[in-house]
Amino acid sequence: MNDITNILVDLCGRLREVVLPALGQHAARDHAGVAVGGDVTFGIDRRTR
């Protein structure tokens, strides 16, 4: 694999570690606000900031 691929694989792995425990939980679907584009922001979105 090249450098960019390694970086992306690492990033995806780290993101998975943060998001996976919240998947399927009611709190992950709580409305946390509205994004700049007008979309609903969910509780799980807060975990990835």
HTML snippet that shows the backbone in 3Dmol.js (N, CA, C, O; Angstrom):
<script src="https://3Dmol.org/build/3Dmol-min.js"></script>
<div id="view" style="width:600px;height:400px;position:relative"></div>
<script>
const pdb = `
ATOM      1  N   MET A   1       0.842  -1.192   0.000  1.00  0.00           N
ATOM      2  CA  MET A   1       0.000   0.000   0.000  1.00  0.00           C
ATOM      3  C   MET A   1       0.882   1.248   0.000  1.00  0.00           C
ATOM      4  O   MET A   1       2.002   1.246   0.511  1.00  0.00           O
ATOM      5  N   ASN A   2       0.341   2.303  -0.586  1.00  0.00           N
ATOM      6  CA  ASN A   2       1.099   3.543  -0.601  1.00  0.00           C
ATOM      7  C   ASN A   2       0.755   4.382   0.634  1.00  0.00           C
ATOM      8  O   ASN A   2      -0.114   4.000   1.419  1.00  0.00           O
ATOM      9  N   ASP A   3       1.427   5.514   0.808  1.00  0.00           N
ATOM     10  CA  ASP A   3       1.259   6.353   1.998  1.00  0.00           C
ATOM     11  C   ASP A   3      -0.179   6.827   2.184  1.00  0.00           C
ATOM     12  O   ASP A   3      -0.701   6.774   3.298  1.00  0.00           O
ATOM     13  N   ILE A   4      -0.816   7.277   1.141  1.00  0.00           N
ATOM     14  CA  ILE A   4      -2.180   7.797   1.261  1.00  0.00           C
ATOM     15  C   ILE A   4      -3.145   6.688   1.670  1.00  0.00           C
ATOM     16  O   ILE A   4      -4.066   6.914   2.455  1.00  0.00           O
ATOM     17  N   THR A   5      -2.931   5.506   1.139  1.00  0.00           N
ATOM     18  CA  THR A   5      -3.778   4.369   1.507  1.00  0.00           C
ATOM     19  C   THR A   5      -3.596   4.031   2.983  1.00  0.00           C
ATOM     20  O   THR A   5      -4.572   3.779   3.689  1.00  0.00           O
ATOM     21  N   ASN A   6      -2.367   4.026   3.440  1.00  0.00           N
ATOM     22  CA  ASN A   6      -2.098   3.756   4.854  1.00  0.00           C
ATOM     23  C   ASN A   6      -2.747   4.799   5.757  1.00  0.00           C
ATOM     24  O   ASN A   6      -3.294   4.460   6.807  1.00  0.00           O
ATOM     25  N   ILE A   7      -2.691   6.038   5.363  1.00  0.00           N
ATOM     26  CA  ILE A   7      -3.308   7.117   6.140  1.00  0.00           C
ATOM     27  C   ILE A   7      -4.819   6.926   6.200  1.00  0.00           C
ATOM     28  O   ILE A   7      -5.424   7.061   7.263  1.00  0.00           O
ATOM     29  N   LEU A   8      -5.424   6.614   5.064  1.00  0.00           N
ATOM     30  CA  LEU A   8      -6.873   6.413   5.013  1.00  0.00           C
ATOM     31  C   LEU A   8      -7.313   5.193   5.822  1.00  0.00           C
ATOM     32  O   LEU A   8      -8.332   5.248   6.510  1.00  0.00           O
ATOM     33  N   VAL A   9      -6.572   4.114   5.749  1.00  0.00           N
ATOM     34  CA  VAL A   9      -6.903   2.917   6.530  1.00  0.00           C
ATOM     35  C   VAL A   9      -6.813   3.227   8.016  1.00  0.00           C
ATOM     36  O   VAL A   9      -7.671   2.794   8.785  1.00  0.00           O
ATOM     37  N   ASP A  10      -5.803   3.960   8.433  1.00  0.00           N
ATOM     38  CA  ASP A  10      -5.647   4.355   9.835  1.00  0.00           C
ATOM     39  C   ASP A  10      -6.800   5.261  10.269  1.00  0.00           C
ATOM     40  O   ASP A  10      -7.375   5.068  11.340  1.00  0.00           O
ATOM     41  N   LEU A  11      -7.133   6.243   9.440  1.00  0.00           N
ATOM     42  CA  LEU A  11      -8.234   7.160   9.745  1.00  0.00           C
ATOM     43  C   LEU A  11      -9.555   6.403   9.895  1.00  0.00           C
ATOM     44  O   LEU A  11     -10.307   6.643  10.839  1.00  0.00           O
ATOM     45  N   CYS A  12      -9.830   5.500   8.976  1.00  0.00           N
ATOM     46  CA  CYS A  12     -11.073   4.715   9.037  1.00  0.00           C
ATOM     47  C   CYS A  12     -11.111   3.854  10.295  1.00  0.00           C
ATOM     48  O   CYS A  12     -12.161   3.723  10.923  1.00  0.00           O
ATOM     49  N   GLY A  13     -10.010   3.285  10.657  1.00  0.00           N
ATOM     50  CA  GLY A  13      -9.941   2.466  11.868  1.00  0.00           C
ATOM     51  C   GLY A  13     -10.209   3.287  13.112  1.00  0.00           C
ATOM     52  O   GLY A  13     -10.925   2.838  14.007  1.00  0.00           O
ATOM     53  N   ARG A  14      -9.650   4.474  13.183  1.00  0.00           N
ATOM     54  CA  ARG A  14      -9.865   5.352  14.334  1.00  0.00           C
ATOM     55  C   ARG A  14     -11.316   5.823  14.403  1.00  0.00           C
ATOM     56  O   ARG A  14     -11.907   5.876  15.482  1.00  0.00           O
ATOM     57  N   LEU A  15     -11.876   6.160  13.266  1.00  0.00           N
ATOM     58  CA  LEU A  15     -13.273   6.576  13.212  1.00  0.00           C
ATOM     59  C   LEU A  15     -14.189   5.434  13.664  1.00  0.00           C
ATOM     60  O   LEU A  15     -15.152   5.654  14.399  1.00  0.00           O
ATOM     61  N   ARG A  16     -13.885   4.244  13.225  1.00  0.00           N
ATOM     62  CA  ARG A  16     -14.674   3.070  13.630  1.00  0.00           C
ATOM     63  C   ARG A  16     -14.643   2.885  15.146  1.00  0.00           C
ATOM     64  O   ARG A  16     -15.671   2.582  15.752  1.00  0.00           O
ATOM     65  N   GLU A  17     -13.486   3.063  15.756  1.00  0.00           N
ATOM     66  CA  GLU A  17     -13.359   2.927  17.212  1.00  0.00           C
ATOM     67  C   GLU A  17     -14.260   3.910  17.948  1.00  0.00           C
ATOM     68  O   GLU A  17     -14.809   3.589  19.002  1.00  0.00           O
ATOM     69  N   VAL A  18     -14.409   5.107  17.391  1.00  0.00           N
ATOM     70  CA  VAL A  18     -15.220   6.139  18.035  1.00  0.00           C
ATOM     71  C   VAL A  18     -16.710   5.902  17.809  1.00  0.00           C
ATOM     72  O   VAL A  18     -17.510   6.068  18.729  1.00  0.00           O
ATOM     73  N   VAL A  19     -17.083   5.520  16.606  1.00  0.00           N
ATOM     74  CA  VAL A  19     -18.488   5.424  16.227  1.00  0.00           C
ATOM     75  C   VAL A  19     -19.122   4.085  16.612  1.00  0.00           C
ATOM     76  O   VAL A  19     -20.284   4.051  17.019  1.00  0.00           O
ATOM     77  N   LEU A  20     -18.391   3.004  16.491  1.00  0.00           N
ATOM     78  CA  LEU A  20     -18.957   1.671  16.687  1.00  0.00           C
ATOM     79  C   LEU A  20     -19.701   1.493  18.014  1.00  0.00           C
ATOM     80  O   LEU A  20     -20.790   0.918  18.007  1.00  0.00           O
ATOM     81  N   PRO A  21     -19.173   1.955  19.151  1.00  0.00           N
ATOM     82  CA  PRO A  21     -19.902   1.759  20.404  1.00  0.00           C
ATOM     83  C   PRO A  21     -21.272   2.453  20.438  1.00  0.00           C
ATOM     84  O   PRO A  21     -22.148   2.035  21.195  1.00  0.00           O
ATOM     85  N   ALA A  22     -21.469   3.489  19.644  1.00  0.00           N
ATOM     86  CA  ALA A  22     -22.727   4.245  19.653  1.00  0.00           C
ATOM     87  C   ALA A  22     -23.752   3.709  18.664  1.00  0.00           C
ATOM     88  O   ALA A  22     -24.933   4.040  18.761  1.00  0.00           O
ATOM     89  N   LEU A  23     -23.323   2.894  17.723  1.00  0.00           N
ATOM     90  CA  LEU A  23     -24.258   2.391  16.711  1.00  0.00           C
ATOM     91  C   LEU A  23     -25.363   1.573  17.368  1.00  0.00           C
ATOM     92  O   LEU A  23     -25.109   0.704  18.202  1.00  0.00           O
ATOM     93  N   GLY A  24     -26.577   1.872  16.974  1.00  0.00           N
ATOM     94  CA  GLY A  24     -27.725   1.169  17.503  1.00  0.00           C
ATOM     95  C   GLY A  24     -28.274   1.733  18.805  1.00  0.00           C
ATOM     96  O   GLY A  24     -29.331   1.304  19.268  1.00  0.00           O
ATOM     97  N   GLN A  25     -27.572   2.689  19.399  1.00  0.00           N
ATOM     98  CA  GLN A  25     -28.049   3.290  20.637  1.00  0.00           C
ATOM     99  C   GLN A  25     -29.008   4.433  20.330  1.00  0.00           C
ATOM    100  O   GLN A  25     -28.826   5.167  19.359  1.00  0.00           O
ATOM    101  N   HIS A  26     -30.013   4.573  21.154  1.00  0.00           N
ATOM    102  CA  HIS A  26     -30.991   5.639  20.959  1.00  0.00           C
ATOM    103  C   HIS A  26     -30.315   7.017  20.988  1.00  0.00           C
ATOM    104  O   HIS A  26     -30.680   7.898  20.210  1.00  0.00           O
ATOM    105  N   ALA A  27     -29.346   7.204  21.868  1.00  0.00           N
ATOM    106  CA  ALA A  27     -28.673   8.502  21.984  1.00  0.00           C
ATOM    107  C   ALA A  27     -27.979   8.909  20.688  1.00  0.00           C
ATOM    108  O   ALA A  27     -27.812  10.100  20.426  1.00  0.00           O
ATOM    109  N   ALA A  28     -27.578   7.952  19.889  1.00  0.00           N
ATOM    110  CA  ALA A  28     -26.920   8.258  18.614  1.00  0.00           C
ATOM    111  C   ALA A  28     -27.885   8.909  17.632  1.00  0.00           C
ATOM    112  O   ALA A  28     -27.460   9.610  16.714  1.00  0.00           O
ATOM    113  N   ARG A  29     -29.202   8.677  17.824  1.00  0.00           N
ATOM    114  CA  ARG A  29     -30.215   9.228  16.925  1.00  0.00           C
ATOM    115  C   ARG A  29     -30.849  10.505  17.460  1.00  0.00           C
ATOM    116  O   ARG A  29     -31.663  11.124  16.775  1.00  0.00           O
ATOM    117  N   ASP A  30     -30.485  10.906  18.678  1.00  0.00           N
ATOM    118  CA  ASP A  30     -31.021  12.153  19.223  1.00  0.00           C
ATOM    119  C   ASP A  30     -30.641  13.319  18.323  1.00  0.00           C
ATOM    120  O   ASP A  30     -29.521  13.386  17.817  1.00  0.00           O
ATOM    121  N   HIS A  31     -31.570  14.226  18.131  1.00  0.00           N
ATOM    122  CA  HIS A  31     -31.271  15.416  17.337  1.00  0.00           C
ATOM    123  C   HIS A  31     -30.414  16.355  18.186  1.00  0.00           C
ATOM    124  O   HIS A  31     -30.804  16.767  19.278  1.00  0.00           O
ATOM    125  N   ALA A  32     -29.253  16.675  17.659  1.00  0.00           N
ATOM    126  CA  ALA A  32     -28.303  17.499  18.391  1.00  0.00           C
ATOM    127  C   ALA A  32     -28.245  18.920  17.846  1.00  0.00           C
ATOM    128  O   ALA A  32     -27.574  19.774  18.426  1.00  0.00           O
ATOM    129  N   GLY A  33     -28.929  19.183  16.755  1.00  0.00           N
ATOM    130  CA  GLY A  33     -28.907  20.514  16.169  1.00  0.00           C
ATOM    131  C   GLY A  33     -29.131  20.460  14.677  1.00  0.00           C
ATOM    132  O   GLY A  33     -29.659  19.487  14.138  1.00  0.00           O
ATOM    133  N   VAL A  34     -28.717  21.531  14.022  1.00  0.00           N
ATOM    134  CA  VAL A  34     -28.868  21.637  12.572  1.00  0.00           C
ATOM    135  C   VAL A  34     -27.511  22.016  11.981  1.00  0.00           C
ATOM    136  O   VAL A  34     -26.851  22.937  12.462  1.00  0.00           O
ATOM    137  N   ALA A  35     -27.111  21.309  10.952  1.00  0.00           N
ATOM    138  CA  ALA A  35     -25.846  21.588  10.278  1.00  0.00           C
ATOM    139  C   ALA A  35     -25.957  22.861   9.443  1.00  0.00           C
ATOM    140  O   ALA A  35     -27.054  23.368   9.207  1.00  0.00           O
ATOM    141  N   VAL A  36     -24.835  23.359   9.009  1.00  0.00           N
ATOM    142  CA  VAL A  36     -24.792  24.578   8.200  1.00  0.00           C
ATOM    143  C   VAL A  36     -25.678  24.463   6.967  1.00  0.00           C
ATOM    144  O   VAL A  36     -26.324  25.433   6.570  1.00  0.00           O
ATOM    145  N   GLY A  37     -25.710  23.289   6.366  1.00  0.00           N
ATOM    146  CA  GLY A  37     -26.506  23.073   5.163  1.00  0.00           C
ATOM    147  C   GLY A  37     -27.979  22.845   5.441  1.00  0.00           C
ATOM    148  O   GLY A  37     -28.765  22.679   4.508  1.00  0.00           O
ATOM    149  N   GLY A  38     -28.369  22.835   6.720  1.00  0.00           N
ATOM    150  CA  GLY A  38     -29.764  22.668   7.086  1.00  0.00           C
ATOM    151  C   GLY A  38     -30.157  21.257   7.474  1.00  0.00           C
ATOM    152  O   GLY A  38     -31.288  21.031   7.904  1.00  0.00           O
ATOM    153  N   ASP A  39     -29.241  20.294   7.330  1.00  0.00           N
ATOM    154  CA  ASP A  39     -29.537  18.917   7.710  1.00  0.00           C
ATOM    155  C   ASP A  39     -29.542  18.776   9.229  1.00  0.00           C
ATOM    156  O   ASP A  39     -28.864  19.520   9.938  1.00  0.00           O
ATOM    157  N   VAL A  40     -30.312  17.818   9.712  1.00  0.00           N
ATOM    158  CA  VAL A  40     -30.333  17.523  11.141  1.00  0.00           C
ATOM    159  C   VAL A  40     -28.984  16.948  11.545  1.00  0.00           C
ATOM    160  O   VAL A  40     -28.420  16.116  10.834  1.00  0.00           O
ATOM    161  N   THR A  41     -28.471  17.388  12.677  1.00  0.00           N
ATOM    162  CA  THR A  41     -27.250  16.839  13.248  1.00  0.00           C
ATOM    163  C   THR A  41     -27.663  15.883  14.357  1.00  0.00           C
ATOM    164  O   THR A  41     -28.455  16.244  15.228  1.00  0.00           O
ATOM    165  N   PHE A  42     -27.135  14.676  14.328  1.00  0.00           N
ATOM    166  CA  PHE A  42     -27.494  13.651  15.298  1.00  0.00           C
ATOM    167  C   PHE A  42     -26.429  13.533  16.385  1.00  0.00           C
ATOM    168  O   PHE A  42     -25.313  14.031  16.242  1.00  0.00           O
ATOM    169  N   GLY A  43     -26.796  12.868  17.463  1.00  0.00           N
ATOM    170  CA  GLY A  43     -25.875  12.671  18.575  1.00  0.00           C
ATOM    171  C   GLY A  43     -24.575  12.012  18.154  1.00  0.00           C
ATOM    172  O   GLY A  43     -23.511  12.355  18.670  1.00  0.00           O
ATOM    173  N   ILE A  44     -24.646  11.078  17.229  1.00  0.00           N
ATOM    174  CA  ILE A  44     -23.439  10.387  16.781  1.00  0.00           C
ATOM    175  C   ILE A  44     -22.492  11.344  16.050  1.00  0.00           C
ATOM    176  O   ILE A  44     -21.282  11.120  16.024  1.00  0.00           O
ATOM    177  N   ASP A  45     -23.040  12.406  15.459  1.00  0.00           N
ATOM    178  CA  ASP A  45     -22.198  13.394  14.770  1.00  0.00           C
ATOM    179  C   ASP A  45     -21.275  14.105  15.748  1.00  0.00           C
ATOM    180  O   ASP A  45     -20.165  14.496  15.385  1.00  0.00           O
ATOM    181  N   ARG A  46     -21.721  14.271  16.972  1.00  0.00           N
ATOM    182  CA  ARG A  46     -20.883  14.923  17.984  1.00  0.00           C
ATOM    183  C   ARG A  46     -19.635  14.114  18.298  1.00  0.00           C
ATOM    184  O   ARG A  46     -18.595  14.680  18.633  1.00  0.00           O
ATOM    185  N   ARG A  47     -19.730  12.809  18.193  1.00  0.00           N
ATOM    186  CA  ARG A  47     -18.596  11.939  18.513  1.00  0.00           C
ATOM    187  C   ARG A  47     -17.461  12.095  17.507  1.00  0.00           C
ATOM    188  O   ARG A  47     -16.308  11.817  17.837  1.00  0.00           O
ATOM    189  N   THR A  48     -17.759  12.526  16.314  1.00  0.00           N
ATOM    190  CA  THR A  48     -16.746  12.564  15.259  1.00  0.00           C
ATOM    191  C   THR A  48     -16.145  13.946  15.052  1.00  0.00           C
ATOM    192  O   THR A  48     -15.447  14.175  14.064  1.00  0.00           O
ATOM    193  N   ARG A  49     -16.397  14.839  15.943  1.00  0.00           N
ATOM    194  CA  ARG A  49     -15.811  16.178  15.823  1.00  0.00           C
ATOM    195  C   ARG A  49     -14.509  16.277  16.524  1.00  0.00           C
ATOM    196  O   ARG A  49     -13.885  17.338  16.520  1.00  0.00           O
TER     197      ARG A  49
END
`;
const viewer = $3Dmol.createViewer("view");
viewer.addModel(pdb, "pdb");
viewer.setStyle({}, {cartoon: {color: "spectrum"}});
viewer.zoomTo();
viewer.render();
</script>
